[in-house]
Amino acid sequence: MTSRSDPQHLYAEYAKKVHRYLFLRTGDEELSADLTQECFARLIKQSRQQTITHPLPYLYTLAGRLLVDYRRRHETWRTGELDDDTLGSLVDDAARPDLLYEAQRKMAALEAALQRLPERSRQVLLLCRLQEHTYDSAARHLNISSSSVQKHLALALRYLIDQTDPHD
């Protein structure tokens, strides 16, 4: 090893950079210091077997791998430590059969109401709300005025709300 690749020189030149890299990812000063030491221990061991031409990228890669390994070994999920309120908030209400049934019922009512809409109002609604046309674009497409588009859209929306509102 040349003096440039001598362990003391490498440590003096790169230790702060590697430590900062690890600290920014962990937020843990002690862990960052431990992993930095491990990086340099492995760098020294590896440099005895082969020449490492770019030590800093090697150290960053090594630090990232050591961090992943550390997290795999030490960070596990512990559901036993969660209180009942927290566990209850993790339940997915969307999978409840009663909610699924209600959503399907509302969708069927909406589809039926769409079928009962006058043809022109349904066309305007589909163009403006589903295909995201502007009023002017929908008017040109249907060969009607922009104000007629607005009128048909308002009527269609009011009708759908009235037909699907569960409070009636």
PyMOL CGO cylinders between C-alpha atoms (Angstrom):
from pymol import cmd
from pymol.cgo import CYLINDER

trace = [
    CYLINDER, 0.00, 0.00, 0.00, 1.17, 3.48, -0.80, 0.3, 1, 1, 1, 1, 1, 1,
    CYLINDER, 1.17, 3.48, -0.80, 1.01, 6.26, 1.75, 0.3, 1, 1, 1, 1, 1, 1,
    CYLINDER, 1.01, 6.26, 1.75, -2.11, 7.58, -0.05, 0.3, 1, 1, 1, 1, 1, 1,
    CYLINDER, -2.11, 7.58, -0.05, -3.92, 4.29, 0.53, 0.3, 1, 1, 1, 1, 1, 1,
    CYLINDER, -3.92, 4.29, 0.53, -2.53, 3.76, 3.99, 0.3, 1, 1, 1, 1, 1, 1,
    CYLINDER, -2.53, 3.76, 3.99, -5.35, 3.11, 6.51, 0.3, 1, 1, 1, 1, 1, 1,
    CYLINDER, -5.35, 3.11, 6.51, -4.56, 6.11, 8.67, 0.3, 1, 1, 1, 1, 1, 1,
    CYLINDER, -4.56, 6.11, 8.67, -4.61, 8.44, 5.69, 0.3, 1, 1, 1, 1, 1, 1,
    CYLINDER, -4.61, 8.44, 5.69, -7.86, 6.94, 4.36, 0.3, 1, 1, 1, 1, 1, 1,
    CYLINDER, -7.86, 6.94, 4.36, -9.47, 7.21, 7.78, 0.3, 1, 1, 1, 1, 1, 1,
    CYLINDER, -9.47, 7.21, 7.78, -8.37, 10.83, 8.23, 0.3, 1, 1, 1, 1, 1, 1,
    CYLINDER, -8.37, 10.83, 8.23, -9.62, 11.73, 4.75, 0.3, 1, 1, 1, 1, 1, 1,
    CYLINDER, -9.62, 11.73, 4.75, -12.96, 9.89, 4.59, 0.3, 1, 1, 1, 1, 1, 1,
    CYLINDER, -12.96, 9.89, 4.59, -14.21, 9.02, 8.09, 0.3, 1, 1, 1, 1, 1, 1,
    CYLINDER, -14.21, 9.02, 8.09, -16.19, 12.24, 8.58, 0.3, 1, 1, 1, 1, 1, 1,
    CYLINDER, -16.19, 12.24, 8.58, -17.88, 11.85, 5.17, 0.3, 1, 1, 1, 1, 1, 1,
    CYLINDER, -17.88, 11.85, 5.17, -18.87, 8.24, 5.80, 0.3, 1, 1, 1, 1, 1, 1,
    CYLINDER, -18.87, 8.24, 5.80, -20.06, 9.05, 9.32, 0.3, 1, 1, 1, 1, 1, 1,
    CYLINDER, -20.06, 9.05, 9.32, -22.18, 11.94, 8.03, 0.3, 1, 1, 1, 1, 1, 1,
    CYLINDER, -22.18, 11.94, 8.03, -23.63, 9.71, 5.29, 0.3, 1, 1, 1, 1, 1, 1,
    CYLINDER, -23.63, 9.71, 5.29, -24.67, 7.15, 7.89, 0.3, 1, 1, 1, 1, 1, 1,
    CYLINDER, -24.67, 7.15, 7.89, -25.89, 9.70, 10.43, 0.3, 1, 1, 1, 1, 1, 1,
    CYLINDER, -25.89, 9.70, 10.43, -28.19, 11.33, 7.86, 0.3, 1, 1, 1, 1, 1, 1,
    CYLINDER, -28.19, 11.33, 7.86, -29.77, 7.94, 7.22, 0.3, 1, 1, 1, 1, 1, 1,
    CYLINDER, -29.77, 7.94, 7.22, -30.06, 6.77, 10.81, 0.3, 1, 1, 1, 1, 1, 1,
    CYLINDER, -30.06, 6.77, 10.81, -30.23, 9.83, 13.04, 0.3, 1, 1, 1, 1, 1, 1,
    CYLINDER, -30.23, 9.83, 13.04, -28.29, 7.75, 15.56, 0.3, 1, 1, 1, 1, 1, 1,
    CYLINDER, -28.29, 7.75, 15.56, -24.81, 9.05, 16.45, 0.3, 1, 1, 1, 1, 1, 1,
    CYLINDER, -24.81, 9.05, 16.45, -23.63, 5.86, 18.14, 0.3, 1, 1, 1, 1, 1, 1,
    CYLINDER, -23.63, 5.86, 18.14, -24.87, 3.56, 15.38, 0.3, 1, 1, 1, 1, 1, 1,
    CYLINDER, -24.87, 3.56, 15.38, -23.28, 5.80, 12.74, 0.3, 1, 1, 1, 1, 1, 1,
    CYLINDER, -23.28, 5.80, 12.74, -19.94, 5.70, 14.56, 0.3, 1, 1, 1, 1, 1, 1,
    CYLINDER, -19.94, 5.70, 14.56, -20.08, 1.90, 14.91, 0.3, 1, 1, 1, 1, 1, 1,
    CYLINDER, -20.08, 1.90, 14.91, -20.94, 1.39, 11.25, 0.3, 1, 1, 1, 1, 1, 1,
    CYLINDER, -20.94, 1.39, 11.25, -18.22, 3.84, 10.19, 0.3, 1, 1, 1, 1, 1, 1,
    CYLINDER, -18.22, 3.84, 10.19, -15.64, 1.81, 12.15, 0.3, 1, 1, 1, 1, 1, 1,
    CYLINDER, -15.64, 1.81, 12.15, -16.93, -1.39, 10.54, 0.3, 1, 1, 1, 1, 1, 1,
    CYLINDER, -16.93, -1.39, 10.54, -16.61, 0.18, 7.08, 0.3, 1, 1, 1, 1, 1, 1,
    CYLINDER, -16.61, 0.18, 7.08, -12.96, 1.00, 7.64, 0.3, 1, 1, 1, 1, 1, 1,
    CYLINDER, -12.96, 1.00, 7.64, -12.23, -2.42, 9.15, 0.3, 1, 1, 1, 1, 1, 1,
    CYLINDER, -12.23, -2.42, 9.15, -13.65, -4.05, 6.03, 0.3, 1, 1, 1, 1, 1, 1,
    CYLINDER, -13.65, -4.05, 6.03, -11.84, -1.59, 3.76, 0.3, 1, 1, 1, 1, 1, 1,
    CYLINDER, -11.84, -1.59, 3.76, -8.52, -2.49, 5.37, 0.3, 1, 1, 1, 1, 1, 1,
    CYLINDER, -8.52, -2.49, 5.37, -9.24, -6.21, 5.09, 0.3, 1, 1, 1, 1, 1, 1,
    CYLINDER, -9.24, -6.21, 5.09, -10.27, -5.89, 1.45, 0.3, 1, 1, 1, 1, 1, 1,
    CYLINDER, -10.27, -5.89, 1.45, -7.33, -3.66, 0.54, 0.3, 1, 1, 1, 1, 1, 1,
    CYLINDER, -7.33, -3.66, 0.54, -4.96, -6.45, 1.63, 0.3, 1, 1, 1, 1, 1, 1,
    CYLINDER, -4.96, -6.45, 1.63, -6.47, -8.72, -1.03, 0.3, 1, 1, 1, 1, 1, 1,
    CYLINDER, -6.47, -8.72, -1.03, -6.87, -6.21, -3.87, 0.3, 1, 1, 1, 1, 1, 1,
    CYLINDER, -6.87, -6.21, -3.87, -6.18, -2.60, -4.73, 0.3, 1, 1, 1, 1, 1, 1,
    CYLINDER, -6.18, -2.60, -4.73, -9.13, -0.29, -4.15, 0.3, 1, 1, 1, 1, 1, 1,
    CYLINDER, -9.13, -0.29, -4.15, -8.70, 2.54, -6.62, 0.3, 1, 1, 1, 1, 1, 1,
    CYLINDER, -8.70, 2.54, -6.62, -11.72, 4.62, -5.51, 0.3, 1, 1, 1, 1, 1, 1,
    CYLINDER, -11.72, 4.62, -5.51, -12.04, 4.28, -1.74, 0.3, 1, 1, 1, 1, 1, 1,
    CYLINDER, -12.04, 4.28, -1.74, -14.82, 6.83, -1.12, 0.3, 1, 1, 1, 1, 1, 1,
    CYLINDER, -14.82, 6.83, -1.12, -17.43, 5.26, -3.45, 0.3, 1, 1, 1, 1, 1, 1,
    CYLINDER, -17.43, 5.26, -3.45, -16.40, 1.87, -2.07, 0.3, 1, 1, 1, 1, 1, 1,
    CYLINDER, -16.40, 1.87, -2.07, -16.95, 3.14, 1.48, 0.3, 1, 1, 1, 1, 1, 1,
    CYLINDER, -16.95, 3.14, 1.48, -20.35, 4.64, 0.64, 0.3, 1, 1, 1, 1, 1, 1,
    CYLINDER, -20.35, 4.64, 0.64, -21.49, 1.38, -0.96, 0.3, 1, 1, 1, 1, 1, 1,
    CYLINDER, -21.49, 1.38, -0.96, -20.19, -0.60, 1.98, 0.3, 1, 1, 1, 1, 1, 1,
    CYLINDER, -20.19, -0.60, 1.98, -21.87, 1.77, 4.46, 0.3, 1, 1, 1, 1, 1, 1,
    CYLINDER, -21.87, 1.77, 4.46, -25.21, 1.42, 2.68, 0.3, 1, 1, 1, 1, 1, 1,
    CYLINDER, -25.21, 1.42, 2.68, -24.96, -2.36, 2.73, 0.3, 1, 1, 1, 1, 1, 1,
    CYLINDER, -24.96, -2.36, 2.73, -23.97, -2.44, 6.38, 0.3, 1, 1, 1, 1, 1, 1,
    CYLINDER, -23.97, -2.44, 6.38, -26.93, -0.23, 7.23, 0.3, 1, 1, 1, 1, 1, 1,
    CYLINDER, -26.93, -0.23, 7.23, -29.34, -2.51, 5.36, 0.3, 1, 1, 1, 1, 1, 1,
    CYLINDER, -29.34, -2.51, 5.36, -27.87, -5.54, 7.14, 0.3, 1, 1, 1, 1, 1, 1,
    CYLINDER, -27.87, -5.54, 7.14, -28.16, -3.80, 10.50, 0.3, 1, 1, 1, 1, 1, 1,
    CYLINDER, -28.16, -3.80, 10.50, -31.81, -2.92, 9.90, 0.3, 1, 1, 1, 1, 1, 1,
    CYLINDER, -31.81, -2.92, 9.90, -32.64, -6.45, 8.83, 0.3, 1, 1, 1, 1, 1, 1,
    CYLINDER, -32.64, -6.45, 8.83, -31.13, -7.85, 12.01, 0.3, 1, 1, 1, 1, 1, 1,
    CYLINDER, -31.13, -7.85, 12.01, -32.38, -5.29, 14.53, 0.3, 1, 1, 1, 1, 1, 1,
    CYLINDER, -32.38, -5.29, 14.53, -35.57, -3.68, 13.35, 0.3, 1, 1, 1, 1, 1, 1,
    CYLINDER, -35.57, -3.68, 13.35, -38.52, -6.02, 13.62, 0.3, 1, 1, 1, 1, 1, 1,
    CYLINDER, -38.52, -6.02, 13.62, -42.23, -5.35, 13.81, 0.3, 1, 1, 1, 1, 1, 1,
    CYLINDER, -42.23, -5.35, 13.81, -43.71, -5.82, 17.24, 0.3, 1, 1, 1, 1, 1, 1,
    CYLINDER, -43.71, -5.82, 17.24, -47.49, -5.89, 17.16, 0.3, 1, 1, 1, 1, 1, 1,
    CYLINDER, -47.49, -5.89, 17.16, -47.66, -6.88, 20.81, 0.3, 1, 1, 1, 1, 1, 1,
    CYLINDER, -47.66, -6.88, 20.81, -46.50, -3.39, 21.78, 0.3, 1, 1, 1, 1, 1, 1,
    CYLINDER, -46.50, -3.39, 21.78, -49.43, -1.62, 20.08, 0.3, 1, 1, 1, 1, 1, 1,
    CYLINDER, -49.43, -1.62, 20.08, -52.39, -0.60, 22.18, 0.3, 1, 1, 1, 1, 1, 1,
    CYLINDER, -52.39, -0.60, 22.18, -55.95, -1.65, 21.26, 0.3, 1, 1, 1, 1, 1, 1,
    CYLINDER, -55.95, -1.65, 21.26, -56.88, 1.77, 19.85, 0.3, 1, 1, 1, 1, 1, 1,
    CYLINDER, -56.88, 1.77, 19.85, -53.91, 1.75, 17.49, 0.3, 1, 1, 1, 1, 1, 1,
    CYLINDER, -53.91, 1.75, 17.49, -54.62, -1.81, 16.37, 0.3, 1, 1, 1, 1, 1, 1,
    CYLINDER, -54.62, -1.81, 16.37, -58.28, -0.93, 15.80, 0.3, 1, 1, 1, 1, 1, 1,
    CYLINDER, -58.28, -0.93, 15.80, -57.33, 1.99, 13.58, 0.3, 1, 1, 1, 1, 1, 1,
    CYLINDER, -57.33, 1.99, 13.58, -55.39, -0.36, 11.30, 0.3, 1, 1, 1, 1, 1, 1,
    CYLINDER, -55.39, -0.36, 11.30, -58.52, -2.26, 10.24, 0.3, 1, 1, 1, 1, 1, 1,
    CYLINDER, -58.52, -2.26, 10.24, -59.50, -1.66, 6.63, 0.3, 1, 1, 1, 1, 1, 1,
    CYLINDER, -59.50, -1.66, 6.63, -63.16, -0.61, 6.67, 0.3, 1, 1, 1, 1, 1, 1,
    CYLINDER, -63.16, -0.61, 6.67, -63.37, -0.92, 2.88, 0.3, 1, 1, 1, 1, 1, 1,
    CYLINDER, -63.37, -0.92, 2.88, -63.27, -4.71, 3.18, 0.3, 1, 1, 1, 1, 1, 1,
    CYLINDER, -63.27, -4.71, 3.18, -66.30, -4.91, 5.47, 0.3, 1, 1, 1, 1, 1, 1,
    CYLINDER, -66.30, -4.91, 5.47, -69.17, -6.77, 3.77, 0.3, 1, 1, 1, 1, 1, 1,
    CYLINDER, -69.17, -6.77, 3.77, -71.80, -4.24, 4.83, 0.3, 1, 1, 1, 1, 1, 1,
    CYLINDER, -71.80, -4.24, 4.83, -69.80, -1.36, 3.35, 0.3, 1, 1, 1, 1, 1, 1,
    CYLINDER, -69.80, -1.36, 3.35, -69.10, -3.28, 0.16, 0.3, 1, 1, 1, 1, 1, 1,
    CYLINDER, -69.10, -3.28, 0.16, -72.81, -4.04, -0.21, 0.3, 1, 1, 1, 1, 1, 1,
    CYLINDER, -72.81, -4.04, -0.21, -73.73, -0.39, 0.36, 0.3, 1, 1, 1, 1, 1, 1,
    CYLINDER, -73.73, -0.39, 0.36, -71.18, 0.78, -2.21, 0.3, 1, 1, 1, 1, 1, 1,
    CYLINDER, -71.18, 0.78, -2.21, -72.51, -1.71, -4.77, 0.3, 1, 1, 1, 1, 1, 1,
    CYLINDER, -72.51, -1.71, -4.77, -76.09, -0.60, -4.05, 0.3, 1, 1, 1, 1, 1, 1,
    CYLINDER, -76.09, -0.60, -4.05, -75.16, 3.07, -4.56, 0.3, 1, 1, 1, 1, 1, 1,
    CYLINDER, -75.16, 3.07, -4.56, -73.35, 2.25, -7.78, 0.3, 1, 1, 1, 1, 1, 1,
    CYLINDER, -73.35, 2.25, -7.78, -76.36, 0.36, -9.12, 0.3, 1, 1, 1, 1, 1, 1,
    CYLINDER, -76.36, 0.36, -9.12, -78.63, 3.31, -8.24, 0.3, 1, 1, 1, 1, 1, 1,
    CYLINDER, -78.63, 3.31, -8.24, -76.27, 5.71, -10.00, 0.3, 1, 1, 1, 1, 1, 1,
    CYLINDER, -76.27, 5.71, -10.00, -76.11, 3.52, -13.13, 0.3, 1, 1, 1, 1, 1, 1,
    CYLINDER, -76.11, 3.52, -13.13, -79.92, 3.28, -13.21, 0.3, 1, 1, 1, 1, 1, 1,
    CYLINDER, -79.92, 3.28, -13.21, -80.26, 7.05, -12.81, 0.3, 1, 1, 1, 1, 1, 1,
    CYLINDER, -80.26, 7.05, -12.81, -77.75, 7.60, -15.63, 0.3, 1, 1, 1, 1, 1, 1,
    CYLINDER, -77.75, 7.60, -15.63, -79.85, 5.42, -17.91, 0.3, 1, 1, 1, 1, 1, 1,
    CYLINDER, -79.85, 5.42, -17.91, -82.98, 7.46, -17.12, 0.3, 1, 1, 1, 1, 1, 1,
    CYLINDER, -82.98, 7.46, -17.12, -81.30, 10.78, -18.00, 0.3, 1, 1, 1, 1, 1, 1,
    CYLINDER, -81.30, 10.78, -18.00, -82.36, 12.40, -21.26, 0.3, 1, 1, 1, 1, 1, 1,
    CYLINDER, -82.36, 12.40, -21.26, -79.88, 11.51, -24.03, 0.3, 1, 1, 1, 1, 1, 1,
    CYLINDER, -79.88, 11.51, -24.03, -78.45, 15.03, -24.48, 0.3, 1, 1, 1, 1, 1, 1,
    CYLINDER, -78.45, 15.03, -24.48, -77.92, 15.56, -20.75, 0.3, 1, 1, 1, 1, 1, 1,
    CYLINDER, -77.92, 15.56, -20.75, -76.20, 12.15, -20.45, 0.3, 1, 1, 1, 1, 1, 1,
    CYLINDER, -76.20, 12.15, -20.45, -73.91, 13.02, -23.39, 0.3, 1, 1, 1, 1, 1, 1,
    CYLINDER, -73.91, 13.02, -23.39, -72.98, 16.36, -21.82, 0.3, 1, 1, 1, 1, 1, 1,
    CYLINDER, -72.98, 16.36, -21.82, -72.32, 14.73, -18.44, 0.3, 1, 1, 1, 1, 1, 1,
    CYLINDER, -72.32, 14.73, -18.44, -70.11, 12.04, -19.98, 0.3, 1, 1, 1, 1, 1, 1,
    CYLINDER, -70.11, 12.04, -19.98, -68.15, 14.56, -22.07, 0.3, 1, 1, 1, 1, 1, 1,
    CYLINDER, -68.15, 14.56, -22.07, -67.63, 17.11, -19.30, 0.3, 1, 1, 1, 1, 1, 1,
    CYLINDER, -67.63, 17.11, -19.30, -67.17, 14.88, -16.26, 0.3, 1, 1, 1, 1, 1, 1,
    CYLINDER, -67.17, 14.88, -16.26, -65.75, 11.61, -17.53, 0.3, 1, 1, 1, 1, 1, 1,
    CYLINDER, -65.75, 11.61, -17.53, -63.86, 12.71, -20.64, 0.3, 1, 1, 1, 1, 1, 1,
    CYLINDER, -63.86, 12.71, -20.64, -62.96, 16.09, -19.09, 0.3, 1, 1, 1, 1, 1, 1,
    CYLINDER, -62.96, 16.09, -19.09, -63.99, 18.22, -22.05, 0.3, 1, 1, 1, 1, 1, 1,
    CYLINDER, -63.99, 18.22, -22.05, -64.36, 21.95, -21.52, 0.3, 1, 1, 1, 1, 1, 1,
    CYLINDER, -64.36, 21.95, -21.52, -67.81, 23.47, -22.02, 0.3, 1, 1, 1, 1, 1, 1,
    CYLINDER, -67.81, 23.47, -22.02, -66.71, 24.92, -25.36, 0.3, 1, 1, 1, 1, 1, 1,
    CYLINDER, -66.71, 24.92, -25.36, -65.22, 21.61, -26.51, 0.3, 1, 1, 1, 1, 1, 1,
    CYLINDER, -65.22, 21.61, -26.51, -68.37, 19.69, -25.54, 0.3, 1, 1, 1, 1, 1, 1,
    CYLINDER, -68.37, 19.69, -25.54, -70.51, 22.34, -27.27, 0.3, 1, 1, 1, 1, 1, 1,
    CYLINDER, -70.51, 22.34, -27.27, -68.56, 21.96, -30.52, 0.3, 1, 1, 1, 1, 1, 1,
    CYLINDER, -68.56, 21.96, -30.52, -68.71, 18.16, -30.27, 0.3, 1, 1, 1, 1, 1, 1,
    CYLINDER, -68.71, 18.16, -30.27, -72.50, 18.17, -29.78, 0.3, 1, 1, 1, 1, 1, 1,
    CYLINDER, -72.50, 18.17, -29.78, -73.14, 21.16, -32.05, 0.3, 1, 1, 1, 1, 1, 1,
    CYLINDER, -73.14, 21.16, -32.05, -74.90, 23.15, -29.32, 0.3, 1, 1, 1, 1, 1, 1,
    CYLINDER, -74.90, 23.15, -29.32, -74.06, 26.37, -27.48, 0.3, 1, 1, 1, 1, 1, 1,
    CYLINDER, -74.06, 26.37, -27.48, -71.77, 26.52, -24.48, 0.3, 1, 1, 1, 1, 1, 1,
    CYLINDER, -71.77, 26.52, -24.48, -74.64, 27.81, -22.33, 0.3, 1, 1, 1, 1, 1, 1,
    CYLINDER, -74.64, 27.81, -22.33, -76.71, 24.76, -23.37, 0.3, 1, 1, 1, 1, 1, 1,
    CYLINDER, -76.71, 24.76, -23.37, -73.88, 22.52, -22.24, 0.3, 1, 1, 1, 1, 1, 1,
    CYLINDER, -73.88, 22.52, -22.24, -73.84, 24.25, -18.86, 0.3, 1, 1, 1, 1, 1, 1,
    CYLINDER, -73.84, 24.25, -18.86, -77.62, 23.95, -18.56, 0.3, 1, 1, 1, 1, 1, 1,
    CYLINDER, -77.62, 23.95, -18.56, -77.64, 20.22, -19.45, 0.3, 1, 1, 1, 1, 1, 1,
    CYLINDER, -77.64, 20.22, -19.45, -74.76, 19.53, -17.08, 0.3, 1, 1, 1, 1, 1, 1,
    CYLINDER, -74.76, 19.53, -17.08, -76.48, 21.31, -14.19, 0.3, 1, 1, 1, 1, 1, 1,
    CYLINDER, -76.48, 21.31, -14.19, -79.73, 19.43, -14.87, 0.3, 1, 1, 1, 1, 1, 1,
    CYLINDER, -79.73, 19.43, -14.87, -77.94, 16.09, -15.11, 0.3, 1, 1, 1, 1, 1, 1,
    CYLINDER, -77.94, 16.09, -15.11, -76.01, 16.61, -11.88, 0.3, 1, 1, 1, 1, 1, 1,
    CYLINDER, -76.01, 16.61, -11.88, -79.11, 17.77, -9.98, 0.3, 1, 1, 1, 1, 1, 1,
    CYLINDER, -79.11, 17.77, -9.98, -81.08, 14.76, -11.29, 0.3, 1, 1, 1, 1, 1, 1,
    CYLINDER, -81.08, 14.76, -11.29, -78.36, 12.29, -10.27, 0.3, 1, 1, 1, 1, 1, 1,
    CYLINDER, -78.36, 12.29, -10.27, -78.10, 13.82, -6.80, 0.3, 1, 1, 1, 1, 1, 1,
    CYLINDER, -78.10, 13.82, -6.80, -81.87, 13.68, -6.35, 0.3, 1, 1, 1, 1, 1, 1,
    CYLINDER, -81.87, 13.68, -6.35, -82.08, 10.08, -7.59, 0.3, 1, 1, 1, 1, 1, 1,
    CYLINDER, -82.08, 10.08, -7.59, -79.22, 8.72, -5.51, 0.3, 1, 1, 1, 1, 1, 1,
    CYLINDER, -79.22, 8.72, -5.51, -79.58, 10.74, -2.28, 0.3, 1, 1, 1, 1, 1, 1,
    CYLINDER, -79.58, 10.74, -2.28, -80.28, 8.26, 0.54, 0.3, 1, 1, 1, 1, 1, 1,
    CYLINDER, -80.28, 8.26, 0.54, -81.94, 10.96, 2.67, 0.3, 1, 1, 1, 1, 1, 1,
    CYLINDER, -81.94, 10.96, 2.67, -85.06, 11.11, 0.51, 0.3, 1, 1, 1, 1, 1, 1,
]
cmd.load_cgo(trace, "trace")
